[in-house]
Every structure is written in C-alpha cells, then in structure tokens.
Amino acid sequence: MKRCDRRATRAFLEGIAGILDAPSGGARRRRAKALYLEFFRTEGADRIDRMIETAVGEWGVEHLDVVVLRSAPRDPPLPFYTFPDHLLDDEHHCSRLRSLTLGYCVLPPLHRYTALERLVLQDTAPSTPMSVYGTVFNDCGAPLRVVHLLCCRGASDVLEVDAPFSGVQELVVEECSFRAIELRDLPELRYFACLADDALELRLIVRFTGPKRWILARPLDTTLLGLRELLVADVPSSWDVSWPRLLLEAATELEILHIHVSQDASSPGEHQRPEGRAIHWQPRKFRHRRLREVYMVGFRNTPRQIRFLRYLVRVCKPLQHVMLARDGRIEEDGLWAWKTVDQKEDCSWSLADWMLVNREIKRGRCWSKRHVRVILE
C-alpha cells in the first residue's frame, strides 16, 4: 500500500510540475473557476503551494478545495499542511476566493478573504484552540454564509458560537468531537444540522435518533430570527410533546410547524414505555404573530397532545390550519427538506372524534378560535 501511495504521489507531483512549467502562453493563459486538490502528505508541498498560488493568482480560481489524506489508519500522524496564505499576499487574490475547503490543514487568517461565502473545515487537530473556531464566525468578512465543520476536534469539548455580527445562514457540524454546542448569538442562522452516529441530531429539522435521546426543557439563550419552517421529528411517544414551545418562543418568524411523534414498533419497548414527567410551564403572556400552519403526525388524542395543540391555537393569532394524522413517517429529502409519507390503516377517525377534538382545541373559557380549521387524517 505504501509503495502504491508513493507512486501515486510521485505521479501527482510530476503532473503538477508539468502544468506549472508549461511554456509561456500555455499554462499561463489557463482559466479556471474551481480547483480540487486531494493528496497524501509528502515532502513535495512546495509544488502544491505553487499550484495554489498560480491557480488563484493567475487562473482566476474562485472555488478551492485542499484536502490532505492519510495513507493508512495505523500510520503515525503527519504534520498538518500549512495553507500557503503567504503566497496570496495580493489583496486582489485574497478577495477572489468565494468557496474554500481545507482538510487536515492549518487554518489561514480568514479576515483577509473578504469575498468568502462558503467555508468547509475537516479533520482539524485535537490541539486546535477553540478560539480558532470563533474566528470562523467573527473574523470572516460579511459575505460568509455557509460553514461546515466535518470531523473537527479541539482543545475543549464545547463549541461556543457567539457572533452577533455574523451573516452565517447555514451551519453543519458532522462527526465532530464536541459534546456540546452553545449557540449564543448567530442572528442570520436559518439551517443548522448536528450529525453523528451516536448523538442527538439537530437541524431546523430537529430529529431524535439513537438509544440515548433526551432534551432539557430550558429556555434558549438566543433567538432564531431566520427560522420559517420547523420539523420536530421522531419524538418518543413517552415524552411530553409540549417541549417545542421553547423553539416557538425563540423563533418569532416561524410560519410552519411539523411535529412527528414516533410510533415505530421497531424501537424495542417504545410503544410500551410509560409516560415521562410532564413539563410544568410558567404562565406568561406570549403571543406568536406568524405561525399559520401546524401539522402533527402520530396524533393519538392524548391529554398532553390536546393541551399542546390547544396552547398553539390560543397564542398563535394567524393560525389557520391544524392537520392531525394518526399514522405516517418522516423521510429525508436532502439535508434540509423532508416529506411526510402516509401509512393508512383500516381504522379512521369518526365524525364524533372530529367533533370532540375540534371542540377541545378551538375553545376555552374566555376565548374561541372559530376560524381555525382542524383536519383529521
């Protein structure tokens, strides 16, 4: 394997040299918008440095991926590749890059890349100071909109994001070593995904997977002003379904709320698990001015579900449609979209069921929401 790696690397470096040393008027006149470099760490980094310098400085590359590979998992770790920021000292060149991916690389000073819109970091070192991640959100120019952290590590197991002036709208944290992510201030955030095989999965789809799933019903320290649609998927049926009130109060611009209560028989004992403790909410004069549609899959007309739906109808003034489905499942449609797949059973709701649910949800002692349409599927 190592011999093959060496041969492949030698051919790779010779290919780069052939491109860069082409006669004047050949390589020098190349034009390219994107360059993707994936290589094993070698002693020939100077040629790769020259490649990056030429691509950005002369070819006009705007989208750059530089990913360093390890030849075998058991090999000793190699030094991280240092991105040749010193060769891009022309401010015009620094301001050209719009997308940058760095894998197993030392992070350059991002404040110099004023046109950067998308940044992907992967396989960072365990010794990486957490302040480095802070610079991603605070020191980058205003255009930065997308940040992905893939298999990243750091000196602490808590990733804190506090960037009140950041324009980041999409944040993905996948297979990282962080045990906690504190979103203190990220005002433009619209898409957030935290993905791991054995951890809680959060997105603007909020989904619960794995045997160890839980949530603490604690008010959020920040607001989610950019959130328009929210799916809370695979909520265990034993939980108090009212906990998304926390997200509703933080997302004042939310327009559509979908909740999927898990009834999956493939989870051992899930449908037989006794109900957990109910959440005791403190009375407050909260009103939501945007929510217009609520869709609950896995509706079983339980007291907890009724209380939560009743709360939504009462505090959400523009709410028009409450759609309740007994059965169904949520399927992903890409990272940020989803679709509800109906699983029709023989039993259906009766007219008496609809009248009971309709009355319980739409009327209180001193209020009535006659305009809300309740649909049982």
Secondary structure as GFF3:
##gff-version 3
##sequence-region A 1 377
A	DSSP	alpha_helix	2	20	.	.	.	ID=ss1
A	DSSP	three_ten_helix	27	29	.	.	.	ID=ss2
A	DSSP	beta_strand	34	40	.	.	.	ID=ss3
A	DSSP	alpha_helix	45	54	.	.	.	ID=ss4
A	DSSP	pi_helix	55	59	.	.	.	ID=ss5
A	DSSP	beta_strand	63	69	.	.	.	ID=ss6
A	DSSP	beta_strand	81	82	.	.	.	ID=ss7
A	DSSP	three_ten_helix	85	87	.	.	.	ID=ss8
A	DSSP	alpha_helix	91	94	.	.	.	ID=ss9
A	DSSP	beta_strand	99	103	.	.	.	ID=ss10
A	DSSP	beta_strand	105	106	.	.	.	ID=ss11
A	DSSP	three_ten_helix	110	112	.	.	.	ID=ss12
A	DSSP	beta_strand	118	122	.	.	.	ID=ss13
A	DSSP	alpha_helix	130	138	.	.	.	ID=ss14
A	DSSP	beta_strand	146	150	.	.	.	ID=ss15
A	DSSP	beta_strand	158	162	.	.	.	ID=ss16
A	DSSP	beta_strand	170	174	.	.	.	ID=ss17
A	DSSP	beta_strand	180	185	.	.	.	ID=ss18
A	DSSP	beta_strand	191	195	.	.	.	ID=ss19
A	DSSP	beta_strand	201	202	.	.	.	ID=ss20
A	DSSP	beta_strand	205	207	.	.	.	ID=ss21
A	DSSP	beta_strand	229	236	.	.	.	ID=ss22
A	DSSP	alpha_helix	245	250	.	.	.	ID=ss23
A	DSSP	beta_strand	256	262	.	.	.	ID=ss24
A	DSSP	beta_strand	293	297	.	.	.	ID=ss25
A	DSSP	alpha_helix	303	315	.	.	.	ID=ss26
A	DSSP	beta_strand	321	325	.	.	.	ID=ss27
A	DSSP	beta_strand	329	332	.	.	.	ID=ss28
A	DSSP	beta_strand	338	341	.	.	.	ID=ss29
A	DSSP	alpha_helix	351	362	.	.	.	ID=ss30
A	DSSP	beta_strand	373	376	.	.	.	ID=ss31
###
